[in-house]
């Protein structure tokens, strides 16, 4: 039974995979350089998501304009946990912030934001548990780009293959292609910071 607030991700001892979707120009440059460059914007927040199916919901399997290419970005686990340690939730959840005034003050100066959205299944239906997305503010984007990223892979062909199967109703075949995600271990302190359940 999945807990409502827990991180599920594709990770190993050193890295965790997060997903982003971009247009072909940004994605191609990221693949060649193994980091982002213009026209990627370093002046606005960028959101990273460890749930593949939530990314598919967000980009409509790469069919939304400007989100045609899906990138799997392998970042250092220590960087991921650093981001979570700096995070402020996008709303003053009582289970995390008994005092909404403190949340408001911290929100204004936050470098990282966390939002929990309903997870999706292969058919795009909402599930009873949630998926995390992490917003890296413009104050940390350079560090994210230069120091956190270990490898960038292009998952666009995989996304197209999964979409082909889902469109024809072959959901079992589509499921077999999904990246394997497991529960990401969190310290009690990090879990408290981001409103997770461990």
N, C-alpha and C positions, 0 to 999 in steps of 0.2 A: 504493500500500500504506500503510495507516494505521499509525502508530507506536503502541505500547501506551499511552504516557502523553503525550498532547498535548491541548491545548484546542481544541475546535471550537465556533464560536459565530456568531451573527448580530451583526455589528458594522459600524460605519462609522468615519469618522475620529475622531469625538468620543465615541461611546457604544457600549456593548455591551448586548445583551439577555440578561437572566437570568430564569428562570421560578420562580414559586411558585404553590402551589395552596391555596385557602382556602375557608371556607364563604361563603355569599352575603352575610352581614352584614359581614364584614371586607372582602370584595372590593368590595362596592358602595360602602362608605365610602372605600376607597382610590381608586376610580375618580372619585368626586365631588371628593375633596380633593387628588388626585394625590400623596398620601402616606398613610402608615398612621396609624390612630388606634384607640382602644379600640373593640371588645374585642381588637384585636391586642395581644399581650403584648410589652412592652418589658423584661421581667425574665428572659426566657429566650432562648437562642440561636435564630437564624433561619438557615435554609439556603437558599442561592441556587444555581441550576443553569443553566448556559448551553446544555445539551443538551435540546432539545425532546422527543426520544424517550425520554430517561432520565426526564424529568418525567412523561411519559405512563405509563411503567412504574410510577413511584412512586405516581401518583394513580389508576392504572387508568383512564386517559382520563376523569378527573373523576367516576368512579363510586364512589370511596372516600368514606365519610362524613367531612364536614369539609373535603374537598378537591374540592368540586364545581366550583369556579370557578378557571380558570387565568389567571394574570396574567403579562403580558410586561412586565417592569420594565426600562426603559432607564436605565442608570446611566453616569456619566462613566467613560471608560476610565482616567483618572488615578486615580480612586477604586478601581476594580477592581484596578489594579496596586498601589495602596497596600495593599489588603487582602491580595493575594498576597504582598507583601513582608513582611507581619507573620505569615504563616501557619506553622503547625506541623502536620505530618501527624498523623492520628489513630492511627497505629501507627509504631513505630520502624524504618522501612525502612532496611536497611543501606546502600542506595545513596545515602541522604541523610544518615543519622546513623551514622557509624562507631562512635560512642560512645553506647550506649543510655542511659547515665547523664545525658548532656547533654540528650537528647530528653526524658527524664522531668522534668527541672527546667524546661525550656522549655515543656513541655506544660501544666504546672500554672499558669503565668502567661500563657498564650497569649490573645490577643484575637481571633485568627482561626484556624480549623481547616480543613484540606483533606483530603478523602477521594476516592479514585479507585475508582469502581465500574464493573463491566462495562457497556459500552454496549449498547444494544438496537437491534434493527431494527424495521421497521414491524409485524412479527408478534409482537414482544415477546421474540424469542430473544436470548440472550446472544451478544455478539460477542467477538472475540479482543482487542480494544482497549478502553480504558477512558474513562470520562467523569468530569470533575471536578465535585465539589460543594463549595461553600465555606460554612463556618459562621461567621456573624458573631455574636460574643459580645455579651452584654448591655452590655459596656463600650463597644461601638461602634454599637449599634443606633440610638441617637438621631442620631448623625452620618450613618449610612446613610440614615435616613429624611429628615433635614432638608437634607443637603448632597449626597448622592450621586445621588439619584433625579432624572432629567430628565423622564421621562414614564412613565405606567402605562397599558397597554392591556389590555382584556379580550379574551382569546383563547378564552373559553368557547364561543362559537358555532362557531369554527373547530374546536375539539376535538370538539364534537358531530358536526360534518360528517365529520371524519376517522374518528371512531368508527363512524358509520353505514356508511361505505364498507368499513372493515375487517370489520365484522360480516357484511357481505354478500359478503365475499371479493374486493371490488374494490380490491385493494392498489395497483394502478397509479394509479387515480384518487386514492386516499388520499395516495400519495407526492407527487403533483403539488401538494398543498396544504401540504406541510411547509415550514416556514421554511428558508431557505437558510443553511447553516452552513459556514464555511470555517475553516481553521487560523488560530488567533490567534497573532500574532507575540510572542515572548517574548525578553527579554534572557537571556544565559547565566546571569546572577546569579539572576534570578527563576526560571528553569527549575530551577536547582539547589535553590533554596529549597523548591519545591513538588514536586520529584521528577519533573519533566517531561523529555521528550526533544525536543531541537530539532536 
